[in-house]
Amino acid sequence: MSGVVRLHRAVADALPRLAAAAAPREACGLLLGRRVGEALVLDGIAPSRNLAAAEDEFELDTALHLRLQRQTRAAAGVWHSHVSGRALPSARDARGAWDPALVWLITAAGETTAWMPEGEGQGFSPLRLEIG
């Protein structure tokens, strides 16, 4: 994907709150949005229960994804928090990037960053994130 990710202010403001509420576990969810020209506009979040056993991992609830599909709400991205460290993808994140069409947002220490998976296990490319 080329272009920019535009994150609505209300969603951007919610991400650090959701991360803090889940601590010491990682928070996670699916991002809702649509393409507008070259931009991906993210205007909603569907928080998910974190099904991972470890506090420093995340696993989305697949039932949430199915519910969104039944409601014809398109998941455009994946979001999760890093409890310690920075808002950068980890090697574990790269291994779990199952859908190269979904952008990834990561929140850590109050900062949110955007990433495009390059394929399962292949890492991520940074994306420009605009909030407004």
C-alpha angles and dihedrals in degrees: 000000000000126000130046140311113230113200118195112239094239091056092044090052092048097053098071090044092052090047092051092047092054096047132155083033124059115259121222145177148147122272120224123212151109142237118266108183108303092343131088107216113204111197105160146033130209105200114217134206108253105238096183117117095220123068093227095054135067135212120181121226103251090205088067091056091050092049091052091050091051089051089050090241108143118222106223098174152004123242131192140155132235109219094202127020131025137319092263127118115259128216086256089055090053091051090051098048094112100164118047090195093066119083117220126224119193125193123198132155091357094306125112123199133184127227140179116216114232093206134302108314093359100102132239140283118220119248128203109254120204121187122204 
